[in-house]
Amino acid sequence: MTAPELAPSAVDAKPSPAAEETMDRITVTLAPERDRTRLLAMRGPDELLRGLLGPPSEMHPAAATTLLEGLALWYQRQLAVVLCVSDRSCGSELGLCDALGFGRRSLYYDVGVVVHETVPRARRLGGPGDFRALRRLTTLEGMR
């Protein structure tokens, strides 16, 4: 007696070329700050590299571009770079933006700029007791 043939499942299906390209894409996120520069490189959901680098004010003018070119050569593919800045002028220190604050593009990388604004935290008064539940109820009531 032979085993019945099973229909191909979704697990056996090959991803579309667009989905495969997205999974193979390497995204490098750079976040320059006053006292450091954070770096995260990912391929799909997997982290490839994390790094804390010195502040942009102390780096060589070609350091960021050389780093990205080296990573692109290492992985033999163009990188998608996300430059996270607090305002458009912050990204220019790394040499990854043009004079208008738009990301540069090269054979090795394509830079997109994300401007994030810090939202000030709500002021909380000190004092006796725990008011978390009361704040939650106030928020829920405000949604009605």
N, CA, C and O atoms as CSV, one atom per row, in Angstrom:
chain,resi,resn,atom,element,x,y,z
A,1,MET,N,N,0.839,-1.164,0.000
A,1,MET,CA,C,0.000,0.000,0.000
A,1,MET,C,C,0.892,1.238,0.000
A,1,MET,O,O,1.833,1.318,0.790
A,2,THR,N,N,0.614,2.188,-0.860
A,2,THR,CA,C,1.418,3.388,-0.947
A,2,THR,C,C,0.751,4.517,-0.179
A,2,THR,O,O,-0.472,4.577,-0.058
A,3,ALA,N,N,1.579,5.399,0.329
A,3,ALA,CA,C,1.060,6.545,1.081
A,3,ALA,C,C,0.440,7.534,0.106
A,3,ALA,O,O,0.960,7.744,-0.990
A,4,PRO,N,N,-0.683,8.147,0.512
A,4,PRO,CA,C,-1.308,9.129,-0.379
A,4,PRO,C,C,-0.423,10.372,-0.505
A,4,PRO,O,O,0.264,10.765,0.438
A,5,GLU,N,N,-0.459,10.972,-1.685
A,5,GLU,CA,C,0.320,12.185,-1.889
A,5,GLU,C,C,-0.397,13.351,-1.241
A,5,GLU,O,O,-1.612,13.505,-1.364
A,6,LEU,N,N,0.370,14.161,-0.554
A,6,LEU,CA,C,-0.206,15.323,0.101
A,6,LEU,C,C,-0.111,16.533,-0.818
A,6,LEU,O,O,0.837,16.678,-1.589
A,7,ALA,N,N,-1.106,17.386,-0.717
A,7,ALA,CA,C,-1.084,18.625,-1.494
A,7,ALA,C,C,0.015,19.527,-0.960
A,7,ALA,O,O,0.300,19.511,0.237
A,8,PRO,N,N,0.635,20.314,-1.830
A,8,PRO,CA,C,1.681,21.222,-1.348
A,8,PRO,C,C,1.093,22.194,-0.331
A,8,PRO,O,O,-0.005,22.718,-0.514
A,9,SER,N,N,1.833,22.419,0.726
A,9,SER,CA,C,1.348,23.326,1.777
A,9,SER,C,C,1.979,24.696,1.609
A,9,SER,O,O,2.883,24.895,0.798
A,10,ALA,N,N,1.487,25.617,2.385
A,10,ALA,CA,C,2.031,26.982,2.353
A,10,ALA,C,C,3.484,26.992,2.805
A,10,ALA,O,O,4.250,27.878,2.426
A,11,VAL,N,N,3.865,26.006,3.615
A,11,VAL,CA,C,5.237,25.932,4.103
A,11,VAL,C,C,6.182,25.595,2.956
A,11,VAL,O,O,7.312,26.081,2.911
A,12,ASP,N,N,5.713,24.760,2.028
A,12,ASP,CA,C,6.546,24.336,0.906
A,12,ASP,C,C,6.629,25.393,-0.192
A,12,ASP,O,O,7.529,25.351,-1.031
A,13,ALA,N,N,5.700,26.329,-0.186
A,13,ALA,CA,C,5.654,27.335,-1.248
A,13,ALA,C,C,6.856,28.266,-1.156
A,13,ALA,O,O,7.299,28.631,-0.067
A,14,LYS,N,N,7.367,28.637,-2.309
A,14,LYS,CA,C,8.489,29.574,-2.350
A,14,LYS,C,C,7.947,30.994,-2.251
A,14,LYS,O,O,6.895,31.302,-2.812
A,15,PRO,N,N,8.674,31.871,-1.527
A,15,PRO,CA,C,8.217,33.264,-1.449
A,15,PRO,C,C,8.353,33.952,-2.803
A,15,PRO,O,O,9.180,33.573,-3.632
A,16,SER,N,N,7.525,34.969,-3.006
A,16,SER,CA,C,7.588,35.726,-4.254
A,16,SER,C,C,8.939,36.427,-4.336
A,16,SER,O,O,9.583,36.634,-3.308
A,17,PRO,N,N,9.382,36.796,-5.537
A,17,PRO,CA,C,10.674,37.495,-5.662
A,17,PRO,C,C,10.725,38.785,-4.845
A,17,PRO,O,O,11.767,39.118,-4.281
A,18,ALA,N,N,9.602,39.517,-4.777
A,18,ALA,CA,C,9.585,40.758,-3.985
A,18,ALA,C,C,9.746,40.459,-2.503
A,18,ALA,O,O,10.470,41.160,-1.797
A,19,ALA,N,N,9.061,39.404,-2.030
A,19,ALA,CA,C,9.183,39.039,-0.612
A,19,ALA,C,C,10.579,38.524,-0.316
A,19,ALA,O,O,11.132,38.800,0.749
A,20,GLU,N,N,11.154,37.776,-1.252
A,20,GLU,CA,C,12.504,37.254,-1.062
A,20,GLU,C,C,13.518,38.396,-1.012
A,20,GLU,O,O,14.452,38.364,-0.212
A,21,GLU,N,N,13.333,39.409,-1.872
A,21,GLU,CA,C,14.232,40.560,-1.880
A,21,GLU,C,C,14.143,41.316,-0.554
A,21,GLU,O,O,15.159,41.770,-0.028
A,22,THR,N,N,12.934,41.450,-0.015
A,22,THR,CA,C,12.747,42.139,1.254
A,22,THR,C,C,13.418,41.367,2.382
A,22,THR,O,O,14.017,41.972,3.270
A,23,MET,N,N,13.327,40.055,2.360
A,23,MET,CA,C,13.945,39.241,3.409
A,23,MET,C,C,15.469,39.301,3.323
A,23,MET,O,O,16.146,39.236,4.349
A,24,ASP,N,N,16.014,39.423,2.113
A,24,ASP,CA,C,17.464,39.476,1.938
A,24,ASP,C,C,18.025,40.879,2.080
A,24,ASP,O,O,19.238,41.048,2.212
A,25,ARG,N,N,17.173,41.881,2.057
A,25,ARG,CA,C,17.634,43.268,2.159
A,25,ARG,C,C,18.275,43.488,3.525
A,25,ARG,O,O,17.768,43.030,4.550
A,26,ILE,N,N,19.368,44.179,3.516
A,26,ILE,CA,C,20.034,44.533,4.770
A,26,ILE,C,C,19.739,45.994,5.039
A,26,ILE,O,O,20.025,46.867,4.219
A,27,THR,N,N,19.168,46.241,6.194
A,27,THR,CA,C,18.823,47.596,6.602
A,27,THR,C,C,19.748,48.009,7.734
A,27,THR,O,O,19.843,47.324,8.752
A,28,VAL,N,N,20.419,49.117,7.553
A,28,VAL,CA,C,21.314,49.649,8.577
A,28,VAL,C,C,20.678,50.934,9.098
A,28,VAL,O,O,20.423,51.866,8.334
A,29,THR,N,N,20.429,50.975,10.387
A,29,THR,CA,C,19.848,52.155,11.010
A,29,THR,C,C,20.938,52.859,11.805
A,29,THR,O,O,21.601,52.250,12.645
A,30,LEU,N,N,21.116,54.137,11.534
A,30,LEU,CA,C,22.097,54.965,12.237
A,30,LEU,C,C,21.349,56.069,12.975
A,30,LEU,O,O,20.495,56.745,12.401
A,31,ALA,N,N,21.676,56.244,14.243
A,31,ALA,CA,C,21.049,57.294,15.054
A,31,ALA,C,C,22.140,58.138,15.696
A,31,ALA,O,O,22.612,57.808,16.784
A,32,PRO,N,N,22.553,59.229,15.037
A,32,PRO,CA,C,23.578,60.096,15.629
A,32,PRO,C,C,22.982,60.911,16.776
A,32,PRO,O,O,21.898,61.484,16.658
A,33,GLU,N,N,23.708,60.945,17.869
A,33,GLU,CA,C,23.285,61.715,19.039
A,33,GLU,C,C,24.454,62.585,19.471
A,33,GLU,O,O,25.546,62.464,18.918
A,34,ARG,N,N,24.250,63.440,20.430
A,34,ARG,CA,C,25.289,64.365,20.871
A,34,ARG,C,C,26.531,63.636,21.383
A,34,ARG,O,O,27.653,64.059,21.106
A,35,ASP,N,N,26.340,62.543,22.128
A,35,ASP,CA,C,27.473,61.871,22.761
A,35,ASP,C,C,27.797,60.491,22.191
A,35,ASP,O,O,28.735,59.839,22.651
A,36,ARG,N,N,27.028,60.036,21.190
A,36,ARG,CA,C,27.283,58.711,20.609
A,36,ARG,C,C,26.505,58.578,19.313
A,36,ARG,O,O,25.663,59.414,18.986
A,37,THR,N,N,26.802,57.514,18.583
A,37,THR,CA,C,26.047,57.154,17.385
A,37,THR,C,C,25.688,55.680,17.513
A,37,THR,O,O,26.562,54.823,17.635
A,38,ARG,N,N,24.394,55.401,17.483
A,38,ARG,CA,C,23.947,54.010,17.574
A,38,ARG,C,C,23.780,53.439,16.172
A,38,ARG,O,O,23.349,54.138,15.255
A,39,LEU,N,N,24.124,52.160,16.014
A,39,LEU,CA,C,24.052,51.476,14.733
A,39,LEU,C,C,23.372,50.129,14.926
A,39,LEU,O,O,23.689,49.405,15.869
A,40,LEU,N,N,22.445,49.788,14.045
A,40,LEU,CA,C,21.795,48.480,14.063
A,40,LEU,C,C,21.656,48.017,12.622
A,40,LEU,O,O,21.067,48.715,11.797
A,41,ALA,N,N,22.198,46.836,12.315
A,41,ALA,CA,C,22.082,46.249,10.979
A,41,ALA,C,C,21.215,45.001,11.081
A,41,ALA,O,O,21.434,44.144,11.938
A,42,MET,N,N,20.222,44.911,10.188
A,42,MET,CA,C,19.295,43.781,10.218
A,42,MET,C,C,19.072,43.233,8.819
A,42,MET,O,O,19.102,43.971,7.833
A,43,ARG,N,N,18.847,41.925,8.749
A,43,ARG,CA,C,18.402,41.276,7.515
A,43,ARG,C,C,17.062,40.649,7.843
A,43,ARG,O,O,16.987,39.660,8.573
A,44,GLY,N,N,15.998,41.234,7.294
A,44,GLY,CA,C,14.660,40.799,7.673
A,44,GLY,C,C,14.481,41.034,9.166
A,44,GLY,O,O,14.774,42.124,9.656
A,45,PRO,N,N,14.004,40.025,9.901
A,45,PRO,CA,C,13.819,40.196,11.341
A,45,PRO,C,C,15.081,39.910,12.166
A,45,PRO,O,O,15.074,40.079,13.385
A,46,ASP,N,N,16.147,39.482,11.514
A,46,ASP,CA,C,17.356,39.058,12.228
A,46,ASP,C,C,18.365,40.193,12.358
A,46,ASP,O,O,18.654,40.902,11.394
A,47,GLU,N,N,18.894,40.351,13.564
A,47,GLU,CA,C,19.962,41.328,13.794
A,47,GLU,C,C,21.286,40.756,13.316
A,47,GLU,O,O,21.629,39.614,13.624
A,48,LEU,N,N,22.020,41.552,12.567
A,48,LEU,CA,C,23.351,41.157,12.117
A,48,LEU,C,C,24.447,41.831,12.922
A,48,LEU,O,O,25.501,41.246,13.170
A,49,LEU,N,N,24.186,43.077,13.330
A,49,LEU,CA,C,25.231,43.864,13.973
A,49,LEU,C,C,24.601,44.966,14.804
A,49,LEU,O,O,23.645,45.614,14.377
A,50,ARG,N,N,25.146,45.170,15.997
A,50,ARG,CA,C,24.785,46.308,16.846
A,50,ARG,C,C,26.065,47.019,17.206
A,50,ARG,O,O,27.102,46.386,17.402
A,51,GLY,N,N,25.998,48.336,17.294
A,51,GLY,CA,C,27.204,49.047,17.669
A,51,GLY,C,C,26.918,50.390,18.294
A,51,GLY,O,O,25.945,51.063,17.955
A,52,LEU,N,N,27.786,50.767,19.216
A,52,LEU,CA,C,27.803,52.111,19.786
A,52,LEU,C,C,29.104,52.743,19.330
A,52,LEU,O,O,30.190,52.289,19.691
A,53,LEU,N,N,28.986,53.781,18.545
A,53,LEU,CA,C,30.151,54.471,18.005
A,53,LEU,C,C,30.279,55.836,18.664
A,53,LEU,O,O,29.367,56.289,19.356
A,54,GLY,N,N,31.381,56.468,18.452
A,54,GLY,CA,C,31.606,57.788,19.021
A,54,GLY,C,C,30.651,58.823,18.443
A,54,GLY,O,O,29.927,58.544,17.488
A,55,PRO,N,N,30.650,60.011,19.023
A,55,PRO,CA,C,29.759,61.064,18.533
A,55,PRO,C,C,30.174,61.552,17.144
A,55,PRO,O,O,31.356,61.511,16.802
A,56,PRO,N,N,29.222,62.009,16.353
A,56,PRO,CA,C,29.546,62.495,15.010
A,56,PRO,C,C,30.551,63.641,15.010
A,56,PRO,O,O,31.304,63.802,14.050
A,57,SER,N,N,30.570,64.429,16.063
A,57,SER,CA,C,31.482,65.581,16.115
A,57,SER,C,C,32.951,65.160,16.181
A,57,SER,O,O,33.831,65.967,15.879
A,58,GLU,N,N,33.234,63.918,16.569
A,58,GLU,CA,C,34.615,63.450,16.717
A,58,GLU,C,C,35.060,62.493,15.615
A,58,GLU,O,O,36.183,61.989,15.658
A,59,MET,N,N,34.211,62.236,14.640
A,59,MET,CA,C,34.557,61.243,13.613
A,59,MET,C,C,35.208,61.897,12.392
A,59,MET,O,O,35.078,63.101,12.170
A,60,HIS,N,N,35.895,61.094,11.624
A,60,HIS,CA,C,36.472,61.531,10.361
A,60,HIS,C,C,35.317,61.800,9.388
A,60,HIS,O,O,34.311,61.092,9.432
A,61,PRO,N,N,35.436,62.796,8.520
A,61,PRO,CA,C,34.338,63.125,7.598
A,61,PRO,C,C,33.887,61.967,6.699
A,61,PRO,O,O,32.731,61.922,6.280
A,62,ALA,N,N,34.792,61.038,6.405
A,62,ALA,CA,C,34.439,59.920,5.526
A,62,ALA,C,C,34.117,58.635,6.292
A,62,ALA,O,O,33.915,57.592,5.669
A,63,ALA,N,N,34.064,58.684,7.613
A,63,ALA,CA,C,33.902,57.460,8.407
A,63,ALA,C,C,32.583,56.743,8.137
A,63,ALA,O,O,32.580,55.529,7.929
A,64,ALA,N,N,31.471,57.459,8.135
A,64,ALA,CA,C,30.163,56.816,7.962
A,64,ALA,C,C,30.039,56.205,6.565
A,64,ALA,O,O,29.572,55.074,6.424
A,65,THR,N,N,30.448,56.936,5.544
A,65,THR,CA,C,30.333,56.402,4.186
A,65,THR,C,C,31.261,55.200,3.986
A,65,THR,O,O,30.900,54.234,3.314
A,66,THR,N,N,32.441,55.269,4.568
A,66,THR,CA,C,33.379,54.150,4.447
A,66,THR,C,C,32.855,52.919,5.178
A,66,THR,O,O,32.985,51.799,4.683
A,67,LEU,N,N,32.267,53.121,6.349
A,67,LEU,CA,C,31.671,52.015,7.106
A,67,LEU,C,C,30.562,51.350,6.295
A,67,LEU,O,O,30.516,50.125,6.193
A,68,LEU,N,N,29.681,52.143,5.727
A,68,LEU,CA,C,28.571,51.586,4.946
A,68,LEU,C,C,29.066,50.894,3.682
A,68,LEU,O,O,28.552,49.838,3.314
A,69,GLU,N,N,30.055,51.474,3.016
A,69,GLU,CA,C,30.620,50.832,1.828
A,69,GLU,C,C,31.242,49.490,2.199
A,69,GLU,O,O,31.094,48.514,1.464
A,70,GLY,N,N,31.939,49.435,3.335
A,70,GLY,CA,C,32.539,48.177,3.785
A,70,GLY,C,C,31.492,47.114,4.080
A,70,GLY,O,O,31.667,45.951,3.716
A,71,LEU,N,N,30.409,47.503,4.735
A,71,LEU,CA,C,29.333,46.534,5.013
A,71,LEU,C,C,28.679,46.057,3.720
A,71,LEU,O,O,28.366,44.875,3.583
A,72,ALA,N,N,28.473,46.966,2.776
A,72,ALA,CA,C,27.887,46.574,1.496
A,72,ALA,C,C,28.797,45.591,0.756
A,72,ALA,O,O,28.315,44.625,0.164
A,73,LEU,N,N,30.090,45.830,0.786
A,73,LEU,CA,C,31.027,44.910,0.150
A,73,LEU,C,C,31.068,43.568,0.875
A,73,LEU,O,O,31.152,42.517,0.239
A,74,TRP,N,N,31.008,43.606,2.203
A,74,TRP,CA,C,31.039,42.374,2.989
A,74,TRP,C,C,29.854,41.476,2.624
A,74,TRP,O,O,30.017,40.275,2.412
A,75,TYR,N,N,28.663,42.073,2.555
A,75,TYR,CA,C,27.454,41.295,2.264
A,75,TYR,C,C,27.124,41.238,0.780
A,75,TYR,O,O,26.155,40.586,0.391
A,76,GLN,N,N,27.915,41.914,-0.061
A,76,GLN,CA,C,27.778,41.901,-1.516
A,76,GLN,C,C,26.376,42.296,-1.976
A,76,GLN,O,O,25.774,41.651,-2.834
A,77,ARG,N,N,25.874,43.386,-1.370
A,77,ARG,CA,C,24.570,43.923,-1.773
A,77,ARG,C,C,24.437,45.360,-1.311
A,77,ARG,O,O,25.100,45.790,-0.368
A,78,GLN,N,N,23.579,46.089,-1.983
A,78,GLN,CA,C,23.318,47.473,-1.599
A,78,GLN,C,C,22.542,47.482,-0.279
A,78,GLN,O,O,21.658,46.655,-0.055
A,79,LEU,N,N,22.891,48.431,0.582
A,79,LEU,CA,C,22.242,48.556,1.883
A,79,LEU,C,C,21.117,49.585,1.825
A,79,LEU,O,O,21.208,50.590,1.121
A,80,ALA,N,N,20.063,49.315,2.576
A,80,ALA,CA,C,19.025,50.315,2.815
A,80,ALA,C,C,19.401,50.963,4.149
A,80,ALA,O,O,19.435,50.285,5.176
A,81,VAL,N,N,19.680,52.251,4.141
A,81,VAL,CA,C,20.132,52.942,5.348
A,81,VAL,C,C,19.024,53.855,5.843
A,81,VAL,O,O,18.452,54.634,5.081
A,82,VAL,N,N,18.731,53.745,7.135
A,82,VAL,CA,C,17.761,54.623,7.776
A,82,VAL,C,C,18.546,55.518,8.722
A,82,VAL,O,O,19.172,55.042,9.669
A,83,LEU,N,N,18.505,56.803,8.459
A,83,LEU,CA,C,19.205,57.781,9.289
A,83,LEU,C,C,18.163,58.447,10.180
A,83,LEU,O,O,17.331,59.216,9.700
A,84,CYS,N,N,18.209,58.152,11.477
A,84,CYS,CA,C,17.245,58.693,12.446
A,84,CYS,C,C,17.841,59.933,13.087
A,84,CYS,O,O,18.855,59.854,13.782
A,85,VAL,N,N,17.213,61.078,12.855
A,85,VAL,CA,C,17.725,62.347,13.368
A,85,VAL,C,C,16.607,63.107,14.078
A,85,VAL,O,O,15.424,62.879,13.826
A,86,SER,N,N,17.006,64.013,14.969
A,86,SER,CA,C,16.014,64.809,15.685
A,86,SER,C,C,15.559,65.998,14.856
A,86,SER,O,O,14.443,66.482,15.041
A,87,ASP,N,N,16.391,66.476,13.953
A,87,ASP,CA,C,15.987,67.464,12.951
A,87,ASP,C,C,16.874,67.290,11.725
A,87,ASP,O,O,17.914,66.635,11.804
A,88,ARG,N,N,16.487,67.856,10.618
A,88,ARG,CA,C,17.185,67.623,9.344
A,88,ARG,C,C,18.664,67.979,9.383
A,88,ARG,O,O,19.458,67.367,8.668
A,89,SER,N,N,19.051,68.950,10.198
A,89,SER,CA,C,20.450,69.386,10.206
A,89,SER,C,C,21.363,68.379,10.897
A,89,SER,O,O,22.566,68.372,10.636
A,90,CYS,N,N,20.823,67.527,11.774
A,90,CYS,CA,C,21.662,66.576,12.514
A,90,CYS,C,C,22.315,65.538,11.609
A,90,CYS,O,O,23.423,65.090,11.906
A,91,GLY,N,N,21.679,65.150,10.536
A,91,GLY,CA,C,22.215,64.102,9.681
A,91,GLY,C,C,23.379,64.536,8.826
A,91,GLY,O,O,24.112,63.689,8.316
A,92,SER,N,N,23.572,65.822,8.654
A,92,SER,CA,C,24.633,66.288,7.767
A,92,SER,C,C,26.026,65.987,8.310
A,92,SER,O,O,26.975,65.891,7.532
A,93,GLU,N,N,26.171,65.835,9.613
A,93,GLU,CA,C,27.493,65.543,10.188
A,93,GLU,C,C,28.064,64.222,9.695
A,93,GLU,O,O,29.282,64.069,9.601
A,94,LEU,N,N,27.199,63.270,9.379
A,94,LEU,CA,C,27.672,61.964,8.934
A,94,LEU,C,C,28.001,61.941,7.448
A,94,LEU,O,O,28.572,60.964,6.963
A,95,GLY,N,N,27.657,62.984,6.722
A,95,GLY,CA,C,27.929,63.017,5.288
A,95,GLY,C,C,27.004,62.134,4.483
A,95,GLY,O,O,27.334,61.756,3.359
A,96,LEU,N,N,25.847,61.797,5.039
A,96,LEU,CA,C,24.906,60.913,4.355
A,96,LEU,C,C,23.712,61.664,3.782
A,96,LEU,O,O,22.802,61.055,3.220
A,97,CYS,N,N,23.715,62.985,3.924
A,97,CYS,CA,C,22.613,63.823,3.430
A,97,CYS,C,C,23.164,64.903,2.514
A,97,CYS,O,O,24.333,65.278,2.600
A,98,ASP,N,N,22.298,65.396,1.635
A,98,ASP,CA,C,22.690,66.522,0.807
A,98,ASP,C,C,22.405,67.823,1.558
A,98,ASP,O,O,22.007,67.793,2.722
A,99,ALA,N,N,22.604,68.952,0.901
A,99,ALA,CA,C,22.445,70.254,1.551
A,99,ALA,C,C,21.008,70.528,1.979
A,99,ALA,O,O,20.774,71.348,2.866
A,100,LEU,N,N,20.041,69.849,1.358
A,100,LEU,CA,C,18.638,70.053,1.716
A,100,LEU,C,C,18.138,69.063,2.771
A,100,LEU,O,O,16.981,69.124,3.187
A,101,GLY,N,N,19.015,68.152,3.202
A,101,GLY,CA,C,18.633,67.190,4.238
A,101,GLY,C,C,18.055,65.897,3.707
A,101,GLY,O,O,17.531,65.093,4.478
A,102,PHE,N,N,18.141,65.677,2.396
A,102,PHE,CA,C,17.665,64.428,1.817
A,102,PHE,C,C,18.799,63.415,1.794
A,102,PHE,O,O,19.961,63.784,1.625
A,103,GLY,N,N,18.463,62.134,1.963
A,103,GLY,CA,C,19.468,61.087,1.994
A,103,GLY,C,C,20.183,60.912,0.673
A,103,GLY,O,O,19.593,61.057,-0.397
A,104,ARG,N,N,21.467,60.597,0.765
A,104,ARG,CA,C,22.285,60.355,-0.432
A,104,ARG,C,C,22.056,58.930,-0.926
A,104,ARG,O,O,21.556,58.066,-0.206
A,105,ARG,N,N,22.438,58.724,-2.171
A,105,ARG,CA,C,22.315,57.411,-2.781
A,105,ARG,C,C,23.621,57.098,-3.496
A,105,ARG,O,O,24.203,57.966,-4.147
A,106,SER,N,N,24.077,55.870,-3.374
A,106,SER,CA,C,25.285,55.458,-4.078
A,106,SER,C,C,25.123,54.011,-4.522
A,106,SER,O,O,24.083,53.393,-4.298
A,107,LEU,N,N,26.149,53.490,-5.144
A,107,LEU,CA,C,26.151,52.091,-5.556
A,107,LEU,C,C,26.042,51.171,-4.332
A,107,LEU,O,O,25.519,50.061,-4.437
A,108,TYR,N,N,26.534,51.628,-3.174
A,108,TYR,CA,C,26.630,50.804,-1.977
A,108,TYR,C,C,25.447,50.945,-1.027
A,108,TYR,O,O,25.149,50.016,-0.277
A,109,TYR,N,N,24.773,52.078,-1.045
A,109,TYR,CA,C,23.689,52.306,-0.081
A,109,TYR,C,C,22.704,53.338,-0.599
A,109,TYR,O,O,23.011,54.144,-1.477
A,110,ASP,N,N,21.514,53.286,-0.026
A,110,ASP,CA,C,20.456,54.250,-0.320
A,110,ASP,C,C,19.946,54.741,1.033
A,110,ASP,O,O,19.414,53.957,1.819
A,111,VAL,N,N,20.107,56.035,1.306
A,111,VAL,CA,C,19.797,56.592,2.628
A,111,VAL,C,C,18.412,57.222,2.632
A,111,VAL,O,O,18.076,58.031,1.767
A,112,GLY,N,N,17.627,56.841,3.611
A,112,GLY,CA,C,16.351,57.488,3.889
A,112,GLY,C,C,16.477,58.187,5.231
A,112,GLY,O,O,17.081,57.645,6.157
A,113,VAL,N,N,15.924,59.364,5.346
A,113,VAL,CA,C,16.033,60.146,6.582
A,113,VAL,C,C,14.693,60.106,7.318
A,113,VAL,O,O,13.643,60.375,6.735
A,114,VAL,N,N,14.748,59.768,8.598
A,114,VAL,CA,C,13.572,59.769,9.455
A,114,VAL,C,C,13.804,60.797,10.538
A,114,VAL,O,O,14.750,60.691,11.319
A,115,VAL,N,N,12.937,61.791,10.581
A,115,VAL,CA,C,13.040,62.831,11.608
A,115,VAL,C,C,12.095,62.446,12.729
A,115,VAL,O,O,10.884,62.346,12.530
A,116,HIS,N,N,12.658,62.231,13.908
A,116,HIS,CA,C,11.804,61.886,15.055
A,116,HIS,C,C,11.836,63.034,16.050
A,116,HIS,O,O,12.875,63.637,16.320
A,117,GLU,N,N,10.677,63.305,16.572
A,117,GLU,CA,C,10.557,64.366,17.563
A,117,GLU,C,C,10.335,63.720,18.918
A,117,GLU,O,O,9.558,62.774,19.047
A,118,THR,N,N,11.010,64.227,19.910
A,118,THR,CA,C,10.798,63.712,21.253
A,118,THR,C,C,9.555,64.358,21.835
A,118,THR,O,O,9.391,65.578,21.804
A,119,VAL,N,N,8.699,63.526,22.357
A,119,VAL,CA,C,7.462,64.007,22.962
A,119,VAL,C,C,7.705,64.156,24.454
A,119,VAL,O,O,8.091,63.193,25.117
A,120,PRO,N,N,7.484,65.347,24.987
A,120,PRO,CA,C,7.731,65.512,26.420
A,120,PRO,C,C,6.779,64.645,27.247
A,120,PRO,O,O,5.596,64.510,26.933
A,121,ARG,N,N,7.325,64.073,28.295
A,121,ARG,CA,C,6.509,63.235,29.183
A,121,ARG,C,C,5.580,64.108,29.999
A,121,ARG,O,O,5.882,65.260,30.311
A,122,ALA,N,N,4.461,63.537,30.330
A,122,ALA,CA,C,3.486,64.257,31.149
A,122,ALA,C,C,4.073,64.507,32.539
A,122,ALA,O,O,4.797,63.675,33.086
A,123,ARG,N,N,3.745,65.662,33.087
A,123,ARG,CA,C,4.246,66.010,34.418
A,123,ARG,C,C,3.471,65.214,35.455
A,123,ARG,O,O,2.242,65.153,35.407
A,124,ARG,N,N,4.177,64.613,36.378
A,124,ARG,CA,C,3.570,63.831,37.454
A,124,ARG,C,C,3.950,64.464,38.781
A,124,ARG,O,O,5.115,64.777,39.028
A,125,LEU,N,N,2.970,64.643,39.611
A,125,LEU,CA,C,3.221,65.201,40.934
A,125,LEU,C,C,3.638,64.088,41.883
A,125,LEU,O,O,3.104,62.981,41.817
A,126,GLY,N,N,4.584,64.375,42.760
A,126,GLY,CA,C,4.965,63.405,43.777
A,126,GLY,C,C,3.969,63.466,44.926
A,126,GLY,O,O,3.190,64.413,45.031
A,127,GLY,N,N,3.997,62.487,45.757
A,127,GLY,CA,C,3.102,62.523,46.914
A,127,GLY,C,C,2.708,61.125,47.342
A,127,GLY,O,O,3.225,60.134,46.826
A,128,PRO,N,N,1.792,61.054,48.284
A,128,PRO,CA,C,1.404,59.755,48.844
A,128,PRO,C,C,0.526,58.965,47.880
A,128,PRO,O,O,-0.281,59.531,47.143
A,129,GLY,N,N,0.698,57.673,47.902
A,129,GLY,CA,C,-0.197,56.787,47.180
A,129,GLY,C,C,0.194,56.511,45.740
A,129,GLY,O,O,1.075,57.153,45.167
A,130,ASP,N,N,-0.503,55.523,45.176
A,130,ASP,CA,C,-0.293,55.084,43.808
A,130,ASP,C,C,-1.521,55.489,42.996
A,130,ASP,O,O,-2.631,55.036,43.274
A,131,PHE,N,N,-1.321,56.334,42.004
A,131,PHE,CA,C,-2.437,56.870,41.239
A,131,PHE,C,C,-2.514,56.282,39.827
A,131,PHE,O,O,-3.224,56.820,38.977
A,132,ARG,N,N,-1.785,55.173,39.563
A,132,ARG,CA,C,-1.790,54.597,38.215
A,132,ARG,C,C,-3.182,54.153,37.788
A,132,ARG,O,O,-3.607,54.441,36.669
A,133,ALA,N,N,-3.897,53.454,38.668
A,133,ALA,CA,C,-5.236,52.976,38.333
A,133,ALA,C,C,-6.179,54.150,38.077
A,133,ALA,O,O,-7.003,54.099,37.164
A,134,LEU,N,N,-6.062,55.190,38.870
A,134,LEU,CA,C,-6.912,56.366,38.698
A,134,LEU,C,C,-6.613,57.073,37.369
A,134,LEU,O,O,-7.531,57.526,36.685
A,135,ARG,N,N,-5.316,57.167,37.003
A,135,ARG,CA,C,-4.945,57.765,35.720
A,135,ARG,C,C,-5.510,56.939,34.566
A,135,ARG,O,O,-5.991,57.492,33.577
A,136,ARG,N,N,-5.448,55.598,34.699
A,136,ARG,CA,C,-5.964,54.707,33.665
A,136,ARG,C,C,-7.469,54.921,33.481
A,136,ARG,O,O,-7.954,54.996,32.352
A,137,LEU,N,N,-8.204,55.019,34.589
A,137,LEU,CA,C,-9.651,55.254,34.519
A,137,LEU,C,C,-9.953,56.611,33.893
A,137,LEU,O,O,-10.905,56.748,33.126
A,138,THR,N,N,-9.148,57.606,34.219
A,138,THR,CA,C,-9.331,58.941,33.647
A,138,THR,C,C,-9.125,58.892,32.136
A,138,THR,O,O,-9.869,59.521,31.383
A,139,THR,N,N,-8.126,58.153,31.700
A,139,THR,CA,C,-7.848,58.026,30.273
A,139,THR,C,C,-8.978,57.296,29.577
A,139,THR,O,O,-9.394,57.700,28.491
A,140,LEU,N,N,-9.492,56.210,30.190
A,140,LEU,CA,C,-10.585,55.464,29.600
A,140,LEU,C,C,-11.840,56.324,29.498
A,140,LEU,O,O,-12.552,56.257,28.496
A,141,GLU,N,N,-12.117,57.119,30.507
A,141,GLU,CA,C,-13.286,57.994,30.498
A,141,GLU,C,C,-13.150,59.050,29.410
A,141,GLU,O,O,-14.132,59.421,28.768
A,142,GLY,N,N,-11.943,59.524,29.211
A,142,GLY,CA,C,-11.701,60.542,28.184
A,142,GLY,C,C,-11.907,60.008,26.775
A,142,GLY,O,O,-12.143,60.788,25.853
A,143,MET,N,N,-11.822,58.668,26.587
A,143,MET,CA,C,-11.995,58.075,25.273
A,143,MET,C,C,-13.464,57.933,24.880
A,143,MET,O,O,-13.764,57.748,23.701
A,144,ARG,N,N,-14.370,58.016,25.825
A,144,ARG,CA,C,-15.810,57.842,25.528
A,144,ARG,C,C,-16.388,58.991,24.790
A,144,ARG,O,O,-17.578,58.986,24.473
